[in-house]
Amino acid sequence: MNDMLLTLVEQNLPPLPDTVIKLRDYIDEKGSKIEIKGVVDIISKDPLATANLLKTANSAYYGFSQEISTINQVIALLGIENVKNIVMADSLRSRIKINVSPYGLDTNLFIGNCAKEVDFISNWLNEEDRKLSQTLIPCAMLLRLGMILFSSVLIKSKKDEEFLKALQASDFQNIALIEQEFFGVDHISFLAYCFDLWKFDEILTQTVVYAINPHSAPPSIKKKAYALAITNRIFEPYEGGNDYNTNEALALVKEAAQQDVVFDEKNLIKHISNFSHNLPTNN
């Protein structure tokens, strides 16, 4: 474990905007006594947060048939916790400069692939479990955040070439192992740490925690963790979209079924086919 590198990553975490902090703290403090008007008042005072929320709510991710024009409508359709998670995810994505060259990845292709991950979650799950899809979209929006933050610190500490050589030596076969050698943690587990630090919804945080080992997740989290694990396998950097990863994703569906967590396998296969042939590979 390289404690210095991990400390640098923690020190370089993007700060949350004041609006996001106020919204998060208001929701946490009010608990069951929360008022929709209070949430609307906080968000509406920030034109950028309002615009981003409405843009995301009207995107293909959610598939609403009519245009959403007010914050009240978004809350009515998605719920307060989902709105909080969307506002937080949007604010973080807009504050991060992306350069994933330490991973040997083309940054533009990487950004496009991140967008495809969100599209996939939306298109796949909207057909069989819309509520699950709505819960996971903010998580999918930030699924590779750890890679972005790790890359930034590797470049700043001039360890980017060393990291890339380690990946090349492993033939890009085990990204998590190399991340653990340099940072003591892989990028998915680090995302869970960030979600906890920023006080994302606890359900979302626990979903990421168990995405690596979804079979260990508690019953209330298990289907969410499996859905995220399946998406991670299909879109895994370097290997995303190949036959091996596709078969591993389908194996996760069968494993989930053994624990009474049911996904429509035919629906999943259909959506894998729609996305996998468009996934870029980088070496």
N, C-alpha and C positions, 0 to 999 in steps of 0.2 A: 504494500500500500504506500502511495506517495502522499503523505499527509499535507505536504506543502501545496501540491497541485490541487487537491480537493479543497483546501482552505482558500486558494485563489479563486476557484469556481464559486464558492460560497460568497466571497467578497465581491464578486462581479455579477451577482444575481440582479436582474433588472428590478428597480423599485416599482411598487404599485402606485398608480396615480392617486391623488387625494380622493377623487370621486369613488374609486374602487374601494379604498380603505373605509370611507364613510359608509358605503353601501354594505360592505361585509360586516363591519362592526355593528351597524344598525340591526341587521338581520340576526346576528348572533345575540345581541343584547335583548332584543324584543322577544325572541323565541316564539311561543305560541300566540303571543299578543301582537304580533307584527301586523301592520296596516299597509295595504296596497298603496294608499296615498303617500305614505312615508317613503316607500321605495321609488315611486314615480317622482316625487319631489327631488330626491337626491340625484337620480339619473338625468332628469330634465334640465337641471342646472348646468350640465356639461354637454354642450352641443355635439362634440366629437363622440362621446360615449353614446349619446342618443342616436346619432347617425349610424354608428357602427352596429348598434344593437338592432335597429330596424333593417339595416342592410343584411345582416346575418339571418334575421327572422324571415326575410323575404327571399332568401337564397334557396337554391334547389335542395339544400340540406334538409329542410323541413317539409317541403312539398305542400305548403298551404295553397289552396285553390284561389283565395282572394288576397289582395294586397293588404299587408299589415301596416297601418299608418300611425298608430299610437303606442306608447309604452304600455298603457292599460291593456291593449289587445294582446301584446306579447305575453304579459303576465297571465292573462286569462287562459291563453293557449298552452303556455309552457310551464307555468308555475314560478314561484319566487326563487327557489333554489336553482332551477335551470337558468333563469335570467341572470342571477348572480354569477354563475359559472361562465356564462357566455360573455358577460361584461369583463370579467377577469381575464378570460382567455384572449379576447379581442385586444385588450389593453396590452397584454404581454407580447402578443405577436407583433404589434405595431411598434414596439420599443426595442426589438432585437435586430441587430445587424447580423446577417447570415453569411458565413464563409466556412464551408465544410471541407476545404482542401486538405486538412490533416487526415481526413478519412479517404482521400483519393477520389472523392466524389465531385462531379460537376455541380456547382451550387444551384444553377438554374434548373437542372434536372431533378435535383434533390427537392427544391421548393415545389416543383410540379408534382413530384411523387407524394409529398406531404398532403397536397390538395386532393390527390386521388384517394388517399387513405380516408379522408373525411367523406368524400363522395361515396366511397365503397360502404362505409358504415351506414350512411344515410340510405343509399339505394337498396342495400341488402336487407337491413332490419326494418325499414319503413313498411315493407310488405308483410312482415310477420309479427313485429312487435314494435310499434311506433313509439311507445313510451320508453322502451329500452334505447332505441335509436336517439331520441331526444336527450336522454341522460348522457349518452356516450359521446355525442358530437363535440362538446367542449374539450373532452379528454383527447379525442382524436386530433383536434386542432393543435394540440401541444405534444403529441406522442413522441416526436423526435427532438423535443426541446433540449434534452440532455446532451445530445450530439452537438447541437449548436453551441451550447455553453461550454462543453468540453473543448470544442474546436477553438473557441475564442481564447481560452486560457492556454491551450497548447501553443497557439501563435504568439501570444504575449510573452510566454515563458521560453520561447524559442525551442520548444520540444516537439514541434509539429512534424519535422522530418523524421525524428526518432520514432514517433508514434506511427507514422505512415510506413516506415520500414518494418516495424513489428507486425503491422497488418499484412504487408506484402510477404513477409517470411512465413506467415500462417496461411498464405494463399487466400486471405480474406474469409477464412472459414469460420472463425469464432470471434466475432467482434466483441462480444461481452467479456470474454476472457482477457483480451488485450486492454479493454477499458478498466477492468478490475486490476490489472497489473499496474496501470498508470495512476488510477484514481481510487482504487479500493472499492469501486462500485460500478455497475453497468448503467447505461443511460436510462433504461426503463425504471430501475430501482431508484435512481437519482430523481427521476420525475416524481415519484411517490413522495420523496423527501421534500421536494419543492412544493408540491400540493399541500402537504402538511404544514410547511412553514408559512405559506401564503394563506392558509385557512380556507382552502377550497372545501366544498361540501364533503363531509366525512365519507359518504357513500362512494363518491368519485375517487377520493384518496385511497380508500381500501380496495377499490377495483384495480387501481394501478399496482398497489402492493401485491395483489394476488395474480396479476397478469402473467407472471413468470411461472407460477405453480397454481393454476386455477383449481385443480382438484382439491387443494388444501383450503380453499375459500369457505367461509361460513355460508350457510344456505341463502341468506339474504343478498349475498354478493356474488354467488357462484356463476349465475348466468351472465352477469355483466363481465366478470373476469374472463370467462371462456370466450365471450364475443371479442373482447379486446385481444386476448391471446391469439385467436384465430386471425384477426386482422393483422397483428404483428407478424405472424408467420407468413402470410400472403405477401406482405409488403416489406419484408425484412431487407435491409440494405444489402446490396450485392447479389442476393439470392432470390429476391422477390419475383414471383410469377413463374418460377421454374417448376418442373414436375415434382421434384422432391418436396419443396415447400408446400405446394398445393396438396400433396398427399398427407403431409404432416397436419395441415389445417383440417383436412377431412377426418384424420385420425382423432383430432381433438373433439370433433363433433360426436364421434362414436364414443369417446371417453366420457364426454358430458352426458350422453344418453344413459350410460351405465349408472350415472348418479342422478337420474331423473331430471336432467336439464336437457330440454328438447329444442333442437333447431331443425328447420326444414332443410334437409340435405340437398334436395333437388334445387331449391331456391338459391342456396349458397353456391352450388356448382354453376348455376346459370350466371350469377354475378361474378364469380371468379373468372369465367370465360370472357365476360365483357371487359374485364380490367387487365387480366394477366398478359395478354398479347401486346398491351400498350406500356408495360412497365419497363423503364430503362434499366440497364445494368451498367455498372461502373467497376472497373478494375484498374 
